[in-house]
């Protein structure tokens, strides 16, 4: 289970997240990063992720950093980037061979 805690006031933001990855109670990695900062044209955003960290050859951290970098253009605004990330995530989870869930009957 991943814990992410974010605290803020008008002068600072502090975000804490654990770094441990485990599978079935076995520690896989004690130094995995699950959080970051995105600096946009019009905002600074702190982010973190929980849930699926790795499955097969899919590594969420690597995918997320790649999609964030590719989602900047053309406007580099927070809303534009988040909209493009949302679209990319929807496509990835619908079509990736390791992540695609079977349709319910």
N, C-alpha and C positions, 0 to 999 in steps of 0.2 A: 504494500500500500504506500502510495506517495502522499506526503504532506507538503502543502504549499501555504505559506502564511505571508500576507502582504499588509504592511502597516504604512500609513502615510499621513502627512499634514501638509500645510502649504509650503513648507521649506524642504521637505525630504520624503523619500520613499525608501522603505526597507523591505526587501523580499527574501524570505527564507524558504529553502526547499531541501529535502533530503536528497542524497546522491546515490543511494543504494538501489541496485536492480537485483531482484530475486525471482526465482521460478520454483514453484512447489516447495517453498521454504528453504531453498538452497541459494546462497549468495552467489550471484553471477559477476557483479561488478560493484565495488564500493566507491568508485569515483566517476560515476556517470552524471553528466550535467543535464538537468531537466528545466532550466530556466535561462532567461536572457533578457536583453534590452534591445528594442528596436527604435532607432532614431529616424524619424520621418521629417519631411519638409515642414510639417505643421504640428508635430507632437513627438513626445518621447513615451514609449510604451514598455512596460515590464510584462513579460509573459512567462508562463510555465506550463508544463503539460503533465498530465497523469494518465494512467491507463496503459495501453499497449506501448511498450518501449521497444521491443524487438519481437519479430515473428518471422521465422525462416530467414530470408535474406533482407527483409524489410527492417530498417532501423529508423524509428521515428525521429530521433534527434537529427540524423543526417538529412532525412527527407525534409523536415521542417526548416532547417537552415537553408537548404537549397531552394525551396519554394519561396521563402521570405526574400532571398536575394533576387530571384527571378520576378517577384511580384512588385518591385519598386516602380519600374517604368509603366506608363509614361509620366505620371504626375507626382510620384513619390509622396503622396499624402496618406495619412493614416487610414481614412475611409477607403480610398482606392486600393491600398495594399491589402487591407482586411477583406474587402470584397473579392479580390483576386485569389487570396489564400483560401477563402471559403470555396470558391469554384474549383480550385485545384484539389482541395481535400475531398470534395464531393466526387470528382472524377477519379481520383486515386483509389478511394475506398470502394467505389463501384466497379472498377476495372482491374485492379491489381490482383494477380493470380494468388498471392498469399493472403490477401485481405478480404476478397470477395466472399460475402456471406450467401448461403443458399437462400433462395426465395421461399417464403412460407407457403404451404399448400393452401 
